[in-house]
Amino acid sequence: MGRRKKGSPVHGWLVLDKPQNMTSTQAVGIVRRVFNAQKAGHSGTLDPLATGILPIALGEATKTVSFAVDGEKAYRFTVRWGAETETDDTEGAIANTSDQRPDRASIEALLPQFHGEIMQVPPAYSAIKVDGARAYDLARDGETVVLNARPVFIDSLQLVDMPDEATSVFEARCGKGTYVRALARDMGRLLGCYGHVIALRRTQVGPFDEAIAVAMDDLKAASDANDPEQLLRFLQPVEAALADLPELLVSQSDAASLARGQTVLIRGRDAPILSGPAYATSKGRLIALGELAKGALHPTRVFNLG
């Protein structure tokens, strides 16, 4: 007989507006306790000093995390020119300094180099694993961390404000794996003035944005008031992370087959044309996630939302 899981079978996405000075892991722990959820996980780590969108999956929504992680992300961040730090943000010790300060024209002339696919070396203080250990753990232990450049995709990078000669505010839209701190570091080096991030806010992760984000204070207030209905109203549906995928409406009999892990034929005039990932629903209920090929849906994830 299997061990009963602790917690309640809560399913959905909590789009948290993460406050500053909180790790993503700490945020997930708080949300999990508030909802007394059996399972929880997040899509895309936010640094402790960063604020903004941290989608947290509860229950069956954890099966869709990869789709949120792979989605486009948007950031607003502030760079201080004149110094580069060991962490590329305000947490680290100053590593290099310069008396040079870039003007608006120089910055804007540089930005096209950061559009499209570029090669980026992640910060030494990052969660990337090196021989099984996190890079930031090795760096904090005083070890020299050498990370290889890897391709990332940047849809847009814009200069939106210059409050003073030493400070610039940017907005970026980028793909999975892009480090904003590395953008600040690399821009500073190319401009000959060095730079590091002093403020960072994530405004979007895939289909999740600030319009549906929940502040930590509001979450705690509903929890302290013992208001389970309000807590549930904060949740987005499990399929919210699948917004970019085709939705297939299947019959009850096909839903039962998918729930057993069986492939089903997709009916309809355009069915043979579709291919790739898709999800199936029946009478408004999420049934399965799978791959479409040759007019059939092959389930890869089955949802138990009972």
Backbone as CSV, one residue per row, in Angstrom:
resi,resn,N_x,N_y,N_z,CA_x,CA_y,CA_z,C_x,C_y,C_z
1,MET,0.845,-1.197,0.000,0.000,0.000,0.000,0.882,1.250,0.000
2,GLY,0.639,2.194,-0.943,1.475,3.369,-1.078,1.303,4.338,0.077
3,ARG,2.351,5.094,0.346,2.297,6.083,1.410,1.431,7.260,0.967
4,ARG,0.549,7.702,1.839,-0.326,8.830,1.507,0.489,10.120,1.464
5,LYS,0.268,10.914,0.417,0.997,12.166,0.280,0.499,13.185,1.300
6,LYS,1.439,13.945,1.855,1.070,15.004,2.783,0.533,16.195,2.007
7,GLY,-0.465,16.862,2.607,-1.015,18.048,1.979,-2.284,17.775,1.201
8,SER,-2.770,18.825,0.558,-4.023,18.761,-0.187,-3.745,18.697,-1.686
9,PRO,-4.663,18.068,-2.430,-4.494,17.986,-3.886,-4.896,19.293,-4.572
10,VAL,-4.066,20.324,-4.428,-4.320,21.632,-5.026,-3.599,21.688,-6.367
11,HIS,-4.309,22.127,-7.413,-3.731,22.135,-8.755,-3.902,23.518,-9.393
12,GLY,-2.840,24.036,-9.972,-2.919,25.311,-10.672,-1.623,26.086,-10.561
13,TRP,-1.637,27.295,-11.106,-0.468,28.172,-11.116,-0.717,29.389,-10.235
14,LEU,0.209,29.674,-9.346,0.191,30.916,-8.580,1.283,31.799,-9.178
15,VAL,0.879,32.881,-9.806,1.844,33.797,-10.421,2.236,34.821,-9.367
16,LEU,3.344,34.543,-8.703,3.775,35.360,-7.575,4.588,36.561,-8.046
17,ASP,4.326,37.713,-7.425,5.181,38.880,-7.592,6.219,38.789,-6.469
18,LYS,7.340,38.144,-6.786,8.324,37.861,-5.737,8.945,39.147,-5.205
19,PRO,8.989,39.282,-3.883,9.643,40.465,-3.305,11.155,40.322,-3.303
20,GLN,11.824,41.407,-3.037,13.288,41.415,-2.980,13.769,40.674,-1.728
21,ASN,15.008,40.211,-1.782,15.659,39.528,-0.653,14.957,38.227,-0.256
22,MET,14.442,37.536,-1.247,13.836,36.219,-1.036,14.279,35.319,-2.183
23,THR,14.757,34.120,-1.864,15.147,33.191,-2.921,13.901,32.586,-3.550
24,SER,14.061,32.066,-4.745,12.943,31.394,-5.410,12.508,30.163,-4.620
25,THR,13.480,29.460,-4.032,13.155,28.275,-3.240,12.344,28.651,-2.003
26,GLN,12.719,29.747,-1.358,11.951,30.211,-0.195,10.522,30.578,-0.597
27,ALA,10.374,31.228,-1.760,9.049,31.625,-2.237,8.170,30.404,-2.484
28,VAL,8.754,29.375,-3.106,7.995,28.149,-3.362,7.565,27.518,-2.040
29,GLY,8.450,27.508,-1.055,8.113,26.930,0.240,6.964,27.646,0.913
30,ILE,6.961,28.978,0.844,5.870,29.754,1.446,4.548,29.449,0.753
31,VAL,4.566,29.466,-0.576,3.334,29.207,-1.342,2.811,27.801,-1.060
32,ARG,3.714,26.851,-1.013,3.293,25.472,-0.744,2.643,25.356,0.630
33,ARG,3.211,26.024,1.623,2.630,25.967,2.969,1.282,26.678,3.021
34,VAL,1.183,27.821,2.350,-0.074,28.578,2.362,-1.217,27.750,1.789
35,PHE,-0.937,27.034,0.708,-1.974,26.222,0.064,-2.017,24.794,0.603
36,ASN,-1.067,24.452,1.480,-0.958,23.079,1.983,-0.931,22.096,0.818
37,ALA,-0.170,22.447,-0.207,-0.147,21.669,-1.449,0.780,20.466,-1.338
38,GLN,0.398,19.391,-2.003,1.221,18.186,-2.003,2.503,18.373,-2.793
39,LYS,2.415,19.104,-3.904,3.579,19.314,-4.774,3.656,20.773,-5.195
40,ALA,4.875,21.264,-5.357,5.060,22.635,-5.833,6.424,22.766,-6.491
41,GLY,6.511,23.650,-7.462,7.773,23.926,-8.137,7.656,25.238,-8.889
42,HIS,8.779,25.828,-9.270,8.728,27.109,-9.971,9.290,26.977,-11.382
43,SER,8.980,27.964,-12.203,9.477,27.957,-13.585,10.393,29.152,-13.792
44,GLY,11.686,28.932,-13.610,12.645,29.994,-13.868,13.081,30.720,-12.614
45,THR,14.284,30.453,-12.149,14.800,31.050,-10.926,14.947,32.564,-11.054
46,LEU,14.574,33.267,-9.985,14.841,34.697,-9.858,15.864,34.893,-8.752
47,ASP,16.881,35.718,-8.995,17.870,36.012,-7.964,17.192,36.631,-6.745
48,PRO,17.768,36.463,-5.557,17.177,37.070,-4.346,16.967,38.576,-4.467
49,LEU,17.899,39.287,-5.117,17.769,40.732,-5.235,16.739,41.153,-6.282
50,ALA,16.312,40.224,-7.130,15.341,40.544,-8.181,13.916,40.456,-7.647
51,THR,13.031,41.195,-8.298,11.602,41.126,-7.984,10.843,40.718,-9.240
52,GLY,9.547,40.434,-9.045,8.701,40.217,-10.211,8.172,38.819,-10.384
53,ILE,7.871,38.475,-11.615,7.081,37.307,-11.954,7.829,36.005,-11.671
54,LEU,7.283,35.229,-10.742,7.788,33.895,-10.439,6.583,32.951,-10.453
55,PRO,6.310,32.304,-11.593,5.185,31.374,-11.648,5.493,30.114,-10.827
56,ILE,4.580,29.770,-9.933,4.765,28.600,-9.073,3.665,27.591,-9.377
57,ALA,4.087,26.393,-9.747,3.157,25.327,-10.124,2.795,24.501,-8.897
58,LEU,1.513,24.235,-8.744,1.026,23.406,-7.647,0.369,22.146,-8.208
59,GLY,0.628,21.027,-7.558,-0.022,19.778,-7.941,0.270,19.376,-9.370
60,GLU,-0.790,19.097,-10.129,-0.646,18.622,-11.497,-0.033,19.664,-12.438
61,ALA,-0.042,20.926,-12.026,0.580,21.961,-12.853,2.084,21.755,-12.965
62,THR,2.675,21.013,-12.035,4.121,20.753,-12.124,4.474,19.980,-13.387
63,LYS,3.498,19.292,-13.981,3.746,18.555,-15.211,3.880,19.478,-16.421
64,THR,3.559,20.758,-16.253,3.620,21.710,-17.371,4.727,22.741,-17.191
65,VAL,5.561,22.588,-16.163,6.592,23.584,-15.855,7.513,23.844,-17.041
66,SER,7.905,22.799,-17.763,8.863,22.984,-18.856,8.349,23.958,-19.913
67,PHE,7.036,24.016,-20.115,6.484,24.908,-21.133,6.555,26.361,-20.683
68,ALA,6.401,26.601,-19.382,6.548,27.958,-18.865,8.007,28.378,-18.880
69,VAL,8.905,27.471,-18.500,10.339,27.763,-18.479,10.837,28.131,-19.876
70,ASP,10.324,27.438,-20.890,10.780,27.662,-22.267,10.185,28.918,-22.897
71,GLY,9.209,29.528,-22.232,8.550,30.696,-22.794,9.422,31.944,-22.743
72,GLU,9.062,32.940,-23.545,9.792,34.205,-23.570,9.676,34.919,-22.228
73,LYS,10.746,35.589,-21.839,10.760,36.337,-20.580,11.035,37.812,-20.862
74,ALA,10.489,38.675,-20.011,10.698,40.114,-20.157,11.224,40.682,-18.843
75,TYR,12.150,41.623,-18.945,12.783,42.223,-17.772,12.888,43.733,-17.918
76,ARG,12.886,44.400,-16.791,13.269,45.810,-16.700,14.409,45.857,-15.684
77,PHE,15.551,46.428,-16.091,16.689,46.397,-15.185,17.506,47.678,-15.290
78,THR,18.196,47.973,-14.200,18.987,49.197,-14.099,20.455,48.830,-13.957
79,VAL,21.293,49.497,-14.760,22.733,49.239,-14.746,23.457,50.472,-14.207
80,ARG,24.394,50.236,-13.297,25.269,51.294,-12.807,26.619,51.148,-13.502
81,TRP,27.024,52.202,-14.213,28.287,52.193,-14.933,29.435,52.607,-14.026
82,GLY,30.637,52.153,-14.380,31.826,52.562,-13.652,32.437,51.499,-12.776
83,ALA,31.706,50.367,-12.606,32.251,49.296,-11.773,31.672,47.958,-12.198
84,GLU,32.523,46.958,-12.204,32.090,45.577,-12.429,32.305,44.827,-11.120
85,THR,31.356,43.984,-10.751,31.475,43.243,-9.495,31.647,41.754,-9.766
86,GLU,32.039,41.021,-8.742,32.267,39.586,-8.893,30.985,38.842,-9.234
87,THR,29.836,39.375,-8.808,28.556,38.717,-9.049,27.755,39.382,-10.164
88,ASP,28.259,40.477,-10.702,27.581,41.269,-11.740,26.331,41.962,-11.222
89,ASP,26.185,42.027,-9.890,25.118,42.808,-9.276,25.668,43.441,-7.998
90,THR,24.798,43.958,-7.139,25.256,44.695,-5.961,25.733,43.796,-4.828
91,GLU,25.544,42.493,-4.932,25.949,41.598,-3.851,27.453,41.362,-3.802
92,GLY,28.108,41.460,-4.937,29.515,41.072,-5.006,30.489,42.221,-4.778
93,ALA,31.705,41.839,-4.467,32.772,42.824,-4.310,33.142,43.415,-5.665
94,ILE,33.598,44.670,-5.650,33.999,45.344,-6.887,35.269,44.704,-7.429
95,ALA,35.234,44.344,-8.714,36.372,43.677,-9.353,37.147,44.602,-10.283
96,ASN,36.455,45.521,-10.953,37.087,46.462,-11.875,36.347,47.789,-11.821
97,THR,37.077,48.886,-12.015,36.445,50.206,-12.026,36.949,51.027,-13.211
98,SER,36.189,52.067,-13.529,36.541,52.965,-14.630,35.961,54.343,-14.356
99,ASP,36.670,55.370,-14.805,36.158,56.742,-14.700,35.287,57.107,-15.899
100,GLN,35.270,56.240,-16.911,34.491,56.511,-18.121,32.996,56.301,-17.858
101,ARG,32.173,57.132,-18.531,30.717,56.968,-18.460,30.173,57.062,-19.884
102,PRO,29.305,56.144,-20.280,28.810,56.155,-21.659,27.684,57.167,-21.851
103,ASP,27.616,57.762,-23.023,26.478,58.629,-23.324,25.397,57.808,-24.028
104,ARG,24.245,58.410,-24.195,23.101,57.698,-24.786,23.428,57.184,-26.184
105,ALA,24.096,57.994,-26.970,24.397,57.594,-28.351,25.293,56.359,-28.381
106,SER,26.279,56.307,-27.497,27.186,55.157,-27.463,26.438,53.889,-27.064
107,ILE,25.548,54.006,-26.092,24.788,52.835,-25.632,23.878,52.331,-26.738
108,GLU,23.144,53.264,-27.359,22.191,52.850,-28.391,22.898,52.274,-29.611
109,ALA,24.100,52.745,-29.897,24.857,52.198,-31.021,25.322,50.770,-30.734
110,LEU,25.475,50.446,-29.455,25.944,49.118,-29.058,24.827,48.073,-29.072
111,LEU,23.600,48.484,-28.794,22.506,47.540,-28.559,22.253,46.542,-29.685
112,PRO,22.403,46.910,-30.969,22.172,45.908,-32.023,23.053,44.666,-31.889
113,GLN,24.199,44.774,-31.223,25.050,43.597,-31.023,24.408,42.574,-30.085
114,PHE,23.375,43.003,-29.374,22.714,42.127,-28.412,21.296,41.754,-28.868
115,HIS,21.070,41.770,-30.155,19.782,41.350,-30.717,19.968,40.022,-31.462
116,GLY,18.957,39.174,-31.368,19.024,37.884,-32.037,19.815,36.882,-31.217
117,GLU,20.363,35.871,-31.888,21.142,34.854,-31.175,22.553,35.371,-30.935
118,ILE,22.988,35.323,-29.678,24.339,35.729,-29.309,24.951,34.634,-28.448
119,MET,26.270,34.681,-28.313,26.960,33.783,-27.396,27.178,34.522,-26.082
120,GLN,26.767,33.897,-24.988,26.842,34.553,-23.683,27.517,33.638,-22.663
121,VAL,28.470,34.182,-21.921,29.097,33.453,-20.812,28.291,33.755,-19.554
122,PRO,27.678,32.755,-18.929,26.892,33.003,-17.720,27.762,33.546,-16.590
123,PRO,27.186,34.264,-15.644,27.954,34.743,-14.490,28.523,33.572,-13.693
124,ALA,29.689,33.789,-13.099,30.278,32.743,-12.251,29.342,32.415,-11.093
125,TYR,28.657,33.443,-10.595,27.685,33.236,-9.521,26.320,32.957,-10.164
126,SER,26.147,31.719,-10.594,24.893,31.291,-11.214,24.587,29.872,-10.766
127,ALA,23.378,29.408,-11.098,22.942,28.080,-10.649,23.392,26.963,-11.583
128,ILE,24.176,27.308,-12.598,24.658,26.293,-13.538,25.555,25.304,-12.802
129,LYS,25.413,24.022,-13.136,26.196,22.998,-12.470,27.540,22.774,-13.169
130,VAL,28.579,22.654,-12.343,29.925,22.349,-12.814,30.390,21.104,-12.066
131,ASP,30.533,20.003,-12.786,30.909,18.725,-12.169,30.001,18.389,-10.980
132,GLY,28.704,18.635,-11.165,27.715,18.263,-10.152,27.471,19.294,-9.073
133,ALA,28.256,20.377,-9.040,28.083,21.413,-8.024,27.600,22.702,-8.676
134,ARG,26.832,23.504,-7.934,26.374,24.786,-8.438,27.557,25.746,-8.557
135,ALA,27.582,26.493,-9.649,28.690,27.425,-9.872,28.810,28.424,-8.736
136,TYR,27.658,28.912,-8.221,27.753,29.919,-7.156,28.320,29.339,-5.866
137,ASP,28.104,28.054,-5.613,28.697,27.438,-4.432,30.216,27.356,-4.573
138,LEU,30.681,26.991,-5.764,32.116,26.914,-6.001,32.755,28.300,-5.889
139,ALA,32.081,29.305,-6.474,32.613,30.668,-6.434,32.683,31.187,-4.998
140,ARG,31.654,30.892,-4.210,31.655,31.344,-2.814,32.721,30.649,-1.984
141,ASP,33.114,29.464,-2.417,34.185,28.741,-1.719,35.574,29.184,-2.171
142,GLY,35.603,30.181,-3.051,36.882,30.721,-3.487,37.482,30.044,-4.695
143,GLU,36.762,29.098,-5.294,37.288,28.423,-6.467,37.092,29.277,-7.721
144,THR,37.993,29.129,-8.666,37.864,29.829,-9.944,36.872,29.068,-10.821
145,VAL,35.806,29.749,-11.208,34.756,29.118,-12.001,34.872,29.574,-13.446
146,VAL,35.040,28.633,-14.345,35.130,28.940,-15.781,33.932,28.300,-16.478
147,LEU,33.046,29.130,-16.993,31.861,28.648,-17.694,31.995,28.939,-19.183
148,ASN,31.537,28.019,-19.982,31.623,28.175,-21.428,30.501,29.074,-21.948
149,ALA,30.795,29.809,-22.999,29.770,30.609,-23.665,28.731,29.678,-24.281
150,ARG,27.497,30.119,-24.284,26.428,29.315,-24.868,25.459,30.236,-25.599
151,PRO,24.758,29.709,-26.593,23.852,30.570,-27.363,22.580,30.908,-26.585
152,VAL,22.201,32.166,-26.625,20.925,32.619,-26.078,20.287,33.522,-27.121
153,PHE,18.978,33.712,-26.999,18.284,34.530,-27.995,17.647,35.737,-27.315
154,ILE,17.934,36.910,-27.856,17.381,38.151,-27.318,16.493,38.786,-28.379
155,ASP,15.199,38.864,-28.080,14.247,39.439,-29.036,14.393,40.947,-29.123
156,SER,14.611,41.593,-27.975,14.772,43.044,-27.978,15.525,43.479,-26.732
157,LEU,16.267,44.548,-26.873,16.974,45.180,-25.758,16.949,46.674,-26.024
158,GLN,16.281,47.427,-25.136,16.080,48.857,-25.366,16.519,49.669,-24.162
159,LEU,17.128,50.803,-24.436,17.439,51.785,-23.408,16.200,52.648,-23.211
160,VAL,15.644,52.667,-21.997,14.385,53.391,-21.774,14.543,54.620,-20.889
161,ASP,15.687,54.724,-20.184,15.858,55.895,-19.310,17.329,56.019,-18.919
162,MET,17.752,57.270,-18.677,19.084,57.546,-18.130,18.926,58.594,-17.043
163,PRO,18.658,58.149,-15.815,18.441,59.103,-14.719,19.630,60.021,-14.463
164,ASP,20.840,59.497,-14.684,22.052,60.296,-14.556,23.138,59.644,-15.402
165,GLU,24.311,60.258,-15.457,25.356,59.768,-16.360,25.888,58.389,-15.985
166,ALA,25.672,57.970,-14.732,26.194,56.677,-14.286,25.133,55.590,-14.248
167,THR,23.909,55.910,-14.669,22.802,54.966,-14.502,21.959,54.889,-15.771
168,SER,21.677,53.664,-16.205,20.828,53.453,-17.383,19.804,52.374,-17.091
169,VAL,18.599,52.567,-17.595,17.501,51.614,-17.405,17.171,50.979,-18.751
170,PHE,17.061,49.653,-18.739,16.805,48.901,-19.967,15.567,48.026,-19.815
171,GLU,14.989,47.677,-20.956,13.955,46.647,-21.023,14.396,45.610,-22.039
172,ALA,14.222,44.336,-21.673,14.671,43.251,-22.543,13.610,42.173,-22.637
173,ARG,13.540,41.566,-23.815,12.720,40.374,-24.027,13.666,39.305,-24.568
174,CYS,13.689,38.163,-23.901,14.700,37.172,-24.269,14.196,35.760,-24.023
175,GLY,14.970,34.806,-24.521,14.603,33.412,-24.413,15.218,32.751,-23.193
176,LYS,14.982,31.474,-23.098,15.447,30.655,-21.981,16.969,30.729,-21.830
177,GLY,17.414,30.831,-20.577,18.837,30.749,-20.299,19.611,32.042,-20.377
178,THR,18.933,33.157,-20.714,19.623,34.438,-20.802,19.820,35.031,-19.409
179,TYR,21.027,35.500,-19.125,21.320,36.147,-17.849,21.398,37.655,-18.051
180,VAL,20.504,38.392,-17.404,20.504,39.849,-17.498,21.790,40.416,-16.894
181,ARG,22.267,39.811,-15.810,23.513,40.284,-15.199,24.680,40.200,-16.182
182,ALA,24.671,39.158,-17.011,25.726,39.020,-18.013,25.599,40.084,-19.103
183,LEU,24.366,40.473,-19.419,24.163,41.551,-20.390,24.804,42.839,-19.875
184,ALA,24.556,43.156,-18.604,25.124,44.370,-18.015,26.649,44.299,-18.023
185,ARG,27.188,43.148,-17.641,28.646,42.960,-17.626,29.252,43.165,-19.014
186,ASP,28.635,42.519,-20.010,29.199,42.563,-21.362,29.039,43.940,-22.002
187,MET,27.908,44.615,-21.746,27.758,45.975,-22.272,28.808,46.890,-21.660
188,GLY,29.028,46.750,-20.357,30.017,47.593,-19.692,31.413,47.398,-20.239
189,ARG,31.764,46.162,-20.525,33.101,45.890,-21.072,33.252,46.471,-22.473
190,LEU,32.230,46.294,-23.307,32.310,46.801,-24.675,32.307,48.323,-24.718
191,LEU,31.640,48.945,-23.753,31.610,50.401,-23.689,32.864,50.972,-23.031
192,GLY,33.680,50.092,-22.452,34.919,50.523,-21.819,34.734,51.193,-20.480
193,CYS,33.599,50.947,-19.837,33.325,51.633,-18.567,32.950,50.679,-17.434
194,TYR,32.769,49.406,-17.753,32.301,48.401,-16.801,30.868,48.729,-16.341
195,GLY,30.205,47.721,-15.784,28.833,47.929,-15.327,28.322,46.732,-14.566
196,HIS,27.305,46.964,-13.719,26.653,45.878,-12.989,25.201,46.254,-12.729
197,VAL,24.388,45.249,-12.496,22.959,45.450,-12.267,22.712,45.905,-10.826
198,ILE,21.940,46.983,-10.686,21.581,47.440,-9.339,20.092,47.246,-9.040
199,ALA,19.304,46.959,-10.061,17.876,46.665,-9.863,17.415,45.801,-11.027
200,LEU,16.586,44.801,-10.700,16.120,43.869,-11.729,14.700,43.424,-11.403
201,ARG,13.830,43.557,-12.388,12.441,43.112,-12.222,12.028,42.308,-13.450
202,ARG,11.507,41.101,-13.225,10.978,40.298,-14.325,9.496,40.612,-14.467
203,THR,9.087,40.982,-15.661,7.711,41.411,-15.889,6.857,40.380,-16.614
204,GLN,7.496,39.327,-17.146,6.729,38.297,-17.864,7.528,37.010,-17.933
205,VAL,6.801,35.895,-17.823,7.349,34.561,-18.092,6.321,33.833,-18.935
206,GLY,6.610,33.616,-20.213,5.641,32.953,-21.086,4.299,33.680,-21.054
207,PRO,3.215,32.973,-20.748,1.897,33.607,-20.729,1.585,34.354,-19.438
208,PHE,2.494,34.330,-18.472,2.250,34.927,-17.159,2.879,36.315,-17.072
209,ASP,2.067,37.323,-16.699,2.601,38.678,-16.613,2.098,39.382,-15.357
210,GLU,2.426,40.668,-15.248,2.108,41.430,-14.033,0.607,41.600,-13.807
211,ALA,-0.189,41.523,-14.876,-1.631,41.736,-14.739,-2.291,40.688,-13.846
212,ILE,-1.709,39.495,-13.768,-2.305,38.419,-12.963,-1.422,38.037,-11.776
213,ALA,-0.380,38.843,-11.526,0.535,38.519,-10.438,-0.095,38.814,-9.080
214,VAL,0.289,38.022,-8.091,-0.227,38.148,-6.731,0.919,38.579,-5.819
215,ALA,0.715,39.658,-5.079,1.730,40.126,-4.151,1.824,39.185,-2.956
216,MET,3.018,39.026,-2.417,3.202,38.159,-1.263,2.353,38.623,-0.085
217,ASP,2.224,39.939,0.112,1.410,40.450,1.218,-0.052,40.052,1.069
218,ASP,-0.575,40.089,-0.162,-1.973,39.694,-0.391,-2.162,38.205,-0.142
219,LEU,-1.169,37.431,-0.533,-1.224,35.988,-0.315,-1.238,35.686,1.184
220,LYS,-0.360,36.330,1.922,-0.293,36.093,3.369,-1.548,36.595,4.077
221,ALA,-2.109,37.709,3.591,-3.330,38.238,4.204,-4.481,37.258,4.061
222,ALA,-4.630,36.664,2.877,-5.690,35.676,2.671,-5.446,34.444,3.522
223,SER,-4.178,34.080,3.679,-3.849,32.928,4.521,-4.138,33.212,5.986
224,ASP,-3.738,34.403,6.466,-3.977,34.774,7.865,-5.463,34.891,8.174
225,ALA,-6.247,35.302,7.150,-7.698,35.438,7.334,-8.416,34.100,7.203
226,ASN,-7.628,33.043,6.928,-8.203,31.703,6.744,-9.311,31.742,5.694
227,ASP,-8.949,32.313,4.535,-9.918,32.506,3.444,-9.523,31.610,2.267
228,PRO,-9.896,30.316,2.326,-9.498,29.395,1.250,-10.084,29.760,-0.105
229,GLU,-11.283,30.356,-0.126,-11.885,30.730,-1.411,-11.058,31.807,-2.108
230,GLN,-10.562,32.778,-1.328,-9.730,33.814,-1.926,-8.424,33.228,-2.423
231,LEU,-7.847,32.313,-1.672,-6.609,31.676,-2.114,-6.800,30.961,-3.446
232,LEU,-7.901,30.242,-3.573,-8.162,29.517,-4.818,-8.406,30.479,-5.979
233,ARG,-8.968,31.660,-5.683,-9.185,32.649,-6.743,-7.863,33.203,-7.267
234,PHE,-6.818,33.109,-6.472,-5.505,33.556,-6.924,-4.916,32.627,-7.988
235,LEU,-5.395,31.399,-8.067,-4.782,30.399,-8.935,-5.223,30.525,-10.395
236,GLN,-4.264,30.337,-11.293,-4.551,30.181,-12.710,-4.677,28.688,-13.007
237,PRO,-5.457,28.298,-14.021,-5.629,26.867,-14.310,-4.349,26.189,-14.748
238,VAL,-4.304,24.886,-14.597,-3.124,24.100,-14.970,-2.728,24.372,-16.414
239,GLU,-3.717,24.443,-17.308,-3.423,24.589,-18.736,-2.963,25.999,-19.119
240,ALA,-2.918,26.925,-18.164,-2.477,28.291,-18.469,-1.066,28.306,-19.047
241,ALA,-0.225,27.375,-18.626,1.146,27.320,-19.136,1.214,26.789,-20.561
242,LEU,0.092,26.251,-21.054,0.064,25.628,-22.379,-0.586,26.532,-23.422
243,ALA,-0.655,27.818,-23.122,-1.401,28.750,-23.973,-0.908,28.781,-25.413
244,ASP,0.370,28.483,-25.636,0.915,28.537,-26.992,0.728,27.236,-27.766
245,LEU,0.133,26.219,-27.134,-0.057,24.926,-27.786,-1.486,24.796,-28.317
246,PRO,-1.690,23.970,-29.356,-3.048,23.703,-29.829,-3.844,22.950,-28.765
247,GLU,-5.103,23.350,-28.616,-6.013,22.629,-27.717,-6.897,21.714,-28.561
248,LEU,-6.976,20.451,-28.196,-7.800,19.486,-28.905,-8.997,19.119,-28.045
249,LEU,-10.177,19.260,-28.606,-11.396,18.878,-27.891,-11.711,17.433,-28.236
250,VAL,-11.681,16.567,-27.241,-11.877,15.137,-27.491,-13.148,14.641,-26.818
251,SER,-13.662,13.530,-27.329,-14.864,12.923,-26.767,-14.550,12.276,-25.425
252,GLN,-15.605,11.905,-24.708,-15.402,11.252,-23.411,-14.698,9.904,-23.568
253,SER,-15.016,9.197,-24.650,-14.375,7.897,-24.853,-12.885,8.069,-25.163
254,ASP,-12.552,9.078,-25.994,-11.147,9.342,-26.276,-10.436,9.855,-25.020
255,ALA,-11.129,10.642,-24.218,-10.541,11.125,-22.963,-10.180,9.953,-22.061
256,ALA,-11.056,8.968,-22.007,-10.787,7.787,-21.182,-9.571,7.024,-21.703
257,SER,-9.440,6.954,-23.030,-8.284,6.265,-23.617,-6.991,7.013,-23.298
258,LEU,-7.015,8.332,-23.452,-5.833,9.131,-23.147,-5.440,8.995,-21.682
259,ALA,-6.445,8.968,-20.814,-6.178,8.840,-19.379,-5.485,7.521,-19.043
260,ARG,-5.656,6.538,-19.910,-4.987,5.240,-19.721,-3.634,5.203,-20.443
261,GLY,-3.247,6.357,-21.038,-1.979,6.418,-21.742,-2.031,5.900,-23.159
262,GLN,-3.233,5.765,-23.712,-3.390,5.200,-25.051,-3.483,6.300,-26.110
263,THR,-2.897,6.042,-27.266,-2.954,6.966,-28.393,-4.368,7.008,-28.969
264,VAL,-4.803,8.220,-29.379,-6.125,8.341,-30.006,-5.987,9.078,-31.339
265,LEU,-6.856,8.764,-32.270,-6.902,9.453,-33.550,-7.612,10.787,-33.368
266,ILE,-7.103,11.813,-34.036,-7.701,13.136,-33.959,-8.603,13.326,-35.160
267,ARG,-9.849,13.601,-34.885,-10.832,13.738,-35.953,-10.918,15.182,-36.424
268,GLY,-11.421,15.370,-37.628,-11.568,16.717,-38.165,-10.754,16.889,-39.433
269,ARG,-11.172,17.821,-40.248,-10.577,18.009,-41.569,-9.081,18.329,-41.513
270,ASP,-8.650,19.144,-40.516,-7.265,19.587,-40.457,-6.386,18.715,-39.568
271,ALA,-6.946,17.667,-38.993,-6.195,16.862,-38.022,-4.871,16.330,-38.555
272,PRO,-4.804,15.778,-39.764,-3.523,15.225,-40.230,-2.429,16.276,-40.426
273,ILE,-2.816,17.553,-40.535,-1.840,18.618,-40.786,-1.080,18.972,-39.508
274,LEU,-1.749,18.865,-38.377,-1.141,19.267,-37.118,-0.034,18.313,-36.700
275,SER,1.015,18.877,-36.079,2.092,18.051,-35.537,2.752,18.801,-34.395
276,GLY,3.451,18.065,-33.537,4.128,18.684,-32.404,3.315,18.586,-31.125
277,PRO,3.725,19.288,-30.075,3.027,19.202,-28.793,1.637,19.816,-28.840
278,ALA,0.721,19.227,-28.090,-0.654,19.710,-27.994,-1.243,19.164,-26.705
279,TYR,-2.382,19.735,-26.303,-3.058,19.198,-25.125,-4.526,18.946,-25.435
280,ALA,-5.081,17.989,-24.723,-6.461,17.582,-24.968,-7.338,17.920,-23.774
281,THR,-8.549,18.393,-24.076,-9.550,18.646,-23.041,-10.853,17.963,-23.433
282,SER,-11.659,17.708,-22.439,-12.979,17.129,-22.676,-13.957,17.776,-21.718
283,LYS,-14.965,18.447,-22.285,-15.965,19.163,-21.499,-15.311,20.138,-20.517
284,GLY,-14.286,20.866,-21.019,-13.617,21.870,-20.221,-12.611,21.340,-19.219
285,ARG,-12.330,20.059,-19.259,-11.428,19.435,-18.292,-10.143,19.005,-18.995
286,LEU,-9.001,19.384,-18.429,-7.711,19.005,-19.005,-7.486,17.513,-18.818
287,ILE,-7.173,16.840,-19.922,-7.016,15.382,-19.883,-5.560,14.953,-20.019
288,ALA,-4.898,15.442,-21.057,-3.546,14.953,-21.327,-2.758,15.954,-22.155
289,LEU,-1.458,15.802,-22.067,-0.504,16.538,-22.870,0.224,15.503,-23.725
290,GLY,0.453,15.831,-24.994,1.087,14.823,-25.832,1.671,15.380,-27.106
291,GLU,2.059,14.470,-27.992,2.651,14.823,-29.274,1.709,14.400,-30.403
292,LEU,1.452,15.328,-31.317,0.645,15.045,-32.493,1.536,14.575,-33.630
293,ALA,1.162,13.464,-34.227,1.905,12.950,-35.379,0.989,12.070,-36.213
294,LYS,0.950,12.336,-37.509,0.184,11.526,-38.453,-1.269,11.341,-38.024
295,GLY,-1.855,12.457,-37.571,-3.285,12.434,-37.251,-3.643,11.775,-35.936
296,ALA,-2.656,11.554,-35.073,-2.930,10.915,-33.785,-2.226,11.679,-32.670
297,LEU,-2.830,11.614,-31.480,-2.219,12.229,-30.300,-1.646,11.125,-29.425
298,HIS,-0.348,11.224,-29.183,0.338,10.248,-28.344,0.574,10.893,-26.974
299,PRO,-0.129,10.482,-25.937,-0.014,11.151,-24.636,1.356,10.955,-24.000
300,THR,1.905,12.059,-23.466,3.174,11.997,-22.739,2.964,12.321,-21.263
301,ARG,1.907,13.067,-20.966,1.547,13.396,-19.582,0.033,13.283,-19.451
302,VAL,-0.399,12.584,-18.440,-1.829,12.448,-18.157,-2.129,13.175,-16.849
303,PHE,-3.235,13.919,-16.817,-3.550,14.742,-15.656,-4.653,14.102,-14.813
304,ASN,-4.430,14.144,-13.530,-5.405,13.635,-12.562,-5.877,14.805,-11.714
305,LEU,-6.939,15.443,-12.169,-7.446,16.660,-11.508,-8.676,16.369,-10.665
306,GLY,-8.817,15.131,-10.225,-9.976,14.774,-9.418,-9.890,15.326,-8.004
